[in-house]
Amino acid sequence: MKGFLLLLVGCFVWAAPPLLVVSVGRVGLPPYEGTERIYRLEGGGCQTLRVGELLVLQRPGERRGLGRLEILSVHPDHAQSRLSVPGDTFPLKGDEAIRAELLGTLPELPVAVPAPIPAMATLRPQTITRALPRSFEPGATYREPIYFLKGDASLSPGAQTKLRAWVESWGAKGQWSLECPPAPDTLSTLRSLALRSELQRLGIPSLEILPLPEEPTERYDAIYVKKAPW
């Protein structure tokens, strides 16, 4: 009976309309910050996605790998994602996004063949030791930049979206810090205060201010947001 239910659920999932990339956008206002793009996904089962979940990109007739998308936010009719694992070519509108956990579990569904009668030893209760999947690695260290326009200390809507997505996918627990230019000035201080205020609003209780380990080389000024395990 259990095998029949698993098979029924698998068939239902595959029969649902696939998730599709319906639009590709950039974060913030021109000039755009970095090269990160936001991919909007729509389709059946979109509201069941989880922040931090990975989806495999597929395109009919395409032999090259398209990489994987990471879910940033979930809404009733769509989800926002970013390219977490690059492929051999860039994602395009119309590409299908397949949940990675489905690809790993569906091949294990039982086949319709007669099963031998199990031995008595196999009927004894067993402890399940397989851990539930995590949306992020608890022992990993993360580091991403937030870019500022020259002479400006305000956070753009794109920067606020990035911070919210990082807190959701990285997890609030751990040692958060801001890496600022080694010779802080008034503008750098205002920028770090704006980042600190926004991260505290998102649930990060404390932040450590650190100097940048290298000289800035980007076109725009940047402060790096870092999260490390305790």
C-alpha positions as CSV (number, residue, x, y, z in Angstrom):
1,M,0.0,0.0,0.0
2,K,2.8,2.4,0.9
3,G,4.6,1.7,-2.4
4,F,1.4,2.4,-4.3
5,L,0.9,5.7,-2.6
6,L,4.5,6.7,-3.4
7,L,4.0,5.8,-7.0
8,L,0.7,7.8,-7.1
9,V,2.4,10.9,-5.6
10,G,5.2,10.6,-8.1
11,C,2.9,10.4,-11.0
12,F,0.9,13.4,-9.7
13,V,4.0,15.5,-9.3
14,W,5.3,14.7,-12.8
15,A,1.8,15.3,-14.3
16,A,1.6,18.8,-12.9
17,P,2.7,21.7,-15.2
18,P,6.5,22.2,-14.8
19,L,8.1,25.3,-13.3
20,L,9.2,27.7,-16.0
21,V,11.5,30.7,-16.1
22,V,9.1,33.4,-17.2
23,S,11.4,36.5,-16.8
24,V,15.0,37.5,-16.2
25,G,15.8,40.7,-14.4
26,R,18.6,42.5,-12.7
27,V,18.8,43.8,-9.1
28,G,18.4,47.5,-8.4
29,L,18.3,50.4,-10.7
30,P,20.8,51.3,-13.5
31,P,23.8,51.3,-13.2
32,Y,23.1,47.7,-12.1
33,E,25.0,46.3,-9.1
34,G,27.3,43.5,-10.3
35,T,26.1,40.9,-12.8
36,E,23.6,39.0,-10.6
37,R,20.2,38.3,-12.2
38,I,16.9,37.4,-10.7
39,Y,14.8,34.6,-12.4
40,R,11.1,34.6,-11.9
41,L,9.5,31.1,-11.8
42,E,5.9,30.2,-12.3
43,G,4.0,26.9,-12.6
44,G,2.3,24.2,-10.7
45,G,3.6,23.6,-7.1
46,C,5.4,26.9,-7.0
47,Q,3.9,27.7,-3.6
48,T,5.4,24.5,-2.1
49,L,9.0,25.6,-2.8
50,R,11.4,26.4,0.1
51,V,13.8,29.3,0.4
52,G,17.3,27.9,-0.3
53,E,16.0,24.9,-2.3
54,L,17.9,24.1,-5.5
55,L,16.3,23.4,-8.9
56,V,17.9,21.8,-11.9
57,L,17.5,23.8,-15.2
58,Q,16.5,21.9,-18.3
59,R,15.8,22.9,-21.9
60,P,14.3,20.6,-24.6
61,G,16.9,19.5,-27.1
62,E,19.8,21.2,-25.2
63,R,22.7,18.9,-24.4
64,R,24.7,21.4,-22.4
65,G,24.3,21.8,-18.7
66,L,22.2,24.8,-17.7
67,G,23.2,24.9,-14.0
68,R,21.0,25.2,-10.9
69,L,18.8,27.9,-9.5
70,E,18.5,28.7,-5.7
71,I,15.1,29.9,-4.4
72,L,15.3,33.4,-2.8
73,S,11.6,34.0,-2.0
74,V,8.3,32.2,-2.5
75,H,4.9,33.9,-3.3
76,P,1.4,32.5,-4.0
77,D,1.8,32.6,-7.8
78,H,5.6,32.8,-8.4
79,A,9.0,32.4,-6.9
80,Q,12.2,34.5,-7.2
81,S,15.6,32.7,-7.7
82,R,19.2,33.2,-8.6
83,L,21.8,31.2,-10.5
84,S,23.6,29.2,-7.7
85,V,25.5,26.7,-9.8
86,P,26.5,28.1,-13.3
87,G,26.2,25.8,-16.3
88,D,27.7,25.8,-19.8
89,T,25.3,28.4,-21.0
90,F,23.0,31.0,-19.4
91,P,19.3,30.3,-18.4
92,L,16.6,31.7,-20.8
93,K,12.9,32.4,-20.6
94,G,11.0,29.1,-21.1
95,D,13.6,26.9,-19.5
96,E,12.2,24.3,-17.1
97,A,13.2,24.1,-13.4
98,I,13.1,20.7,-11.9
99,R,13.3,20.2,-8.1
100,A,16.6,18.5,-7.3
101,E,15.1,16.4,-4.6
102,L,12.5,14.9,-7.0
103,L,15.3,13.8,-9.4
104,G,17.0,12.0,-6.4
105,T,13.9,10.3,-5.0
106,L,11.7,9.3,-8.0
107,P,14.1,6.7,-9.4
108,E,13.9,4.9,-6.1
109,L,10.1,4.2,-6.4
110,P,9.3,0.5,-6.2
111,V,8.8,-1.5,-9.4
112,A,5.8,-3.7,-10.0
113,V,7.4,-7.1,-9.4
114,P,6.6,-9.7,-6.9
115,A,8.6,-9.3,-3.7
116,P,9.8,-12.3,-1.6
117,I,8.5,-12.8,1.9
118,P,10.8,-10.8,4.2
119,A,12.7,-12.6,7.0
120,M,11.6,-12.1,10.6
121,A,14.7,-10.1,11.4
122,T,13.8,-7.5,8.8
123,L,10.4,-6.9,10.5
124,R,12.0,-5.6,13.7
125,P,11.7,-1.8,14.3
126,Q,14.7,0.1,13.0
127,T,15.9,3.6,13.8
128,I,15.8,6.0,10.9
129,T,19.2,7.8,10.8
130,R,18.8,9.7,7.5
131,A,18.9,13.4,8.2
132,L,16.4,15.8,6.7
133,P,17.7,18.0,3.8
134,R,18.9,21.4,4.8
135,S,18.6,24.6,2.7
136,F,22.2,25.5,3.6
137,E,25.3,24.0,5.1
138,P,25.5,24.8,8.8
139,G,29.3,24.8,8.9
140,A,29.8,26.9,5.8
141,T,31.1,30.4,5.5
142,Y,29.4,32.9,3.2
143,R,30.6,36.2,1.9
144,E,28.9,38.5,-0.6
145,P,29.3,42.2,-1.6
146,I,26.8,45.1,-1.3
147,Y,27.6,47.8,-3.8
148,F,27.0,51.5,-3.3
149,L,27.0,54.4,-5.8
150,K,29.8,56.9,-5.5
151,G,29.0,59.4,-2.7
152,D,25.8,57.5,-1.6
153,A,25.3,55.7,1.7
154,S,21.6,54.6,1.1
155,L,20.6,51.0,0.5
156,S,18.9,50.4,-2.8
157,P,15.8,48.1,-3.1
158,G,18.1,45.5,-4.7
159,A,20.5,45.6,-1.8
160,Q,17.6,45.1,0.6
161,T,16.3,42.2,-1.4
162,K,19.8,40.6,-1.3
163,L,20.1,41.0,2.5
164,R,16.7,39.5,3.1
165,A,17.5,36.5,0.8
166,W,20.9,35.9,2.5
167,V,19.4,35.9,6.0
168,E,16.7,33.4,4.8
169,S,19.2,31.1,3.0
170,W,22.2,31.3,5.2
171,G,20.3,31.2,8.5
172,A,20.4,33.9,11.3
173,K,22.6,31.8,13.7
174,G,26.3,32.3,13.4
175,Q,28.9,35.1,13.5
176,W,27.8,37.9,11.1
177,S,30.3,40.7,10.2
178,L,30.8,43.6,7.8
179,E,34.1,44.0,6.0
180,C,34.6,47.7,5.4
181,P,37.5,49.7,3.7
182,P,40.6,49.7,5.9
183,A,40.6,53.5,6.3
184,P,37.0,54.3,7.3
185,D,35.6,57.7,6.6
186,T,32.2,59.3,7.3
187,L,30.6,57.8,4.2
188,S,31.9,54.3,5.0
189,T,30.6,54.7,8.5
190,L,27.1,55.7,7.3
191,R,27.1,52.8,4.9
192,S,28.0,50.3,7.6
193,L,25.3,51.8,9.9
194,A,22.7,51.4,7.2
195,L,23.7,47.7,6.7
196,R,23.7,47.1,10.4
197,S,20.3,48.6,10.9
198,E,18.8,46.5,8.0
199,L,20.3,43.2,9.2
200,Q,19.2,43.8,12.8
201,R,15.7,44.4,11.4
202,L,15.9,41.1,9.6
203,G,16.8,39.3,12.9
204,I,20.6,39.5,13.1
205,P,21.3,40.6,16.8
206,S,25.0,41.6,16.5
207,L,27.6,42.4,13.9
208,E,31.3,42.7,13.9
209,I,33.0,45.4,11.8
210,L,36.2,44.1,10.1
211,P,38.6,45.7,7.6
212,L,38.6,44.5,4.0
213,P,41.5,41.9,3.6
214,E,42.3,43.4,0.2
215,E,42.2,46.7,-1.6
216,P,38.9,47.4,-3.4
217,T,39.1,46.8,-7.2
218,E,35.4,47.0,-8.2
219,R,33.9,49.8,-10.2
220,Y,31.6,50.7,-7.4
221,D,32.2,51.0,-3.7
222,A,31.4,47.8,-1.8
223,I,31.1,46.5,1.8
224,Y,31.1,42.7,2.2
225,V,28.6,40.9,4.3
226,K,30.0,37.7,5.9
227,K,28.5,34.9,7.9
228,A,30.7,32.2,9.5
229,P,29.8,29.4,12.0
230,W,30.3,30.1,15.7
